[in-house]
């Protein structure tokens, strides 16, 4: 899975409720670490909040290391987007990707 890291993670946003988020796009096999407005995410992604504070280079390197060494990326990349008839909406099917996303989120928060 391809990870991109925005260059402004060490800067604070002046207005709004922003949080550094790892956004994973299983449908195109990419991930992005960036500042994002809280509660504004694409439903076809997994958005993992990482920090409300700017990060230093050491923290960014630790996050990148956790991501690249994480064994569950293949599970996340295999996530299935479908129409969920029992919920009358589209969303992620049940599968091993949910556990992998939860574990990755925990490891990322521990890294910072």
Secondary structure in CASP SS format (residue, H / E / C, confidence):
PFRMAT SS
TARGET T0000
AUTHOR 0000-0000-0000
METHOD secondary structure of the structure
MODEL  1
X C 1.00
X E 1.00
X E 1.00
X E 1.00
X E 1.00
X C 1.00
X C 1.00
X C 1.00
X C 1.00
X C 1.00
X C 1.00
X C 1.00
X C 1.00
X C 1.00
X C 1.00
X C 1.00
X C 1.00
X E 1.00
X E 1.00
X E 1.00
X E 1.00
X E 1.00
X E 1.00
X E 1.00
X E 1.00
X C 1.00
X C 1.00
X C 1.00
X C 1.00
X E 1.00
X E 1.00
X E 1.00
X E 1.00
X E 1.00
X E 1.00
X E 1.00
X E 1.00
X C 1.00
X C 1.00
X C 1.00
X C 1.00
X C 1.00
X C 1.00
X C 1.00
X C 1.00
X E 1.00
X E 1.00
X E 1.00
X E 1.00
X E 1.00
X E 1.00
X C 1.00
X C 1.00
X C 1.00
X C 1.00
X C 1.00
X H 1.00
X H 1.00
X H 1.00
X H 1.00
X H 1.00
X H 1.00
X H 1.00
X H 1.00
X H 1.00
X H 1.00
X H 1.00
X H 1.00
X H 1.00
X C 1.00
X C 1.00
X C 1.00
X H 1.00
X H 1.00
X H 1.00
X H 1.00
X H 1.00
X C 1.00
X C 1.00
X C 1.00
X E 1.00
X E 1.00
X E 1.00
X E 1.00
X C 1.00
X C 1.00
X C 1.00
X C 1.00
X E 1.00
X E 1.00
X E 1.00
X E 1.00
X C 1.00
X C 1.00
X C 1.00
X H 1.00
X H 1.00
X H 1.00
X H 1.00
X H 1.00
X H 1.00
X H 1.00
X H 1.00
X H 1.00
X H 1.00
X H 1.00
X H 1.00
X H 1.00
X H 1.00
X H 1.00
X H 1.00
X C 1.00
END
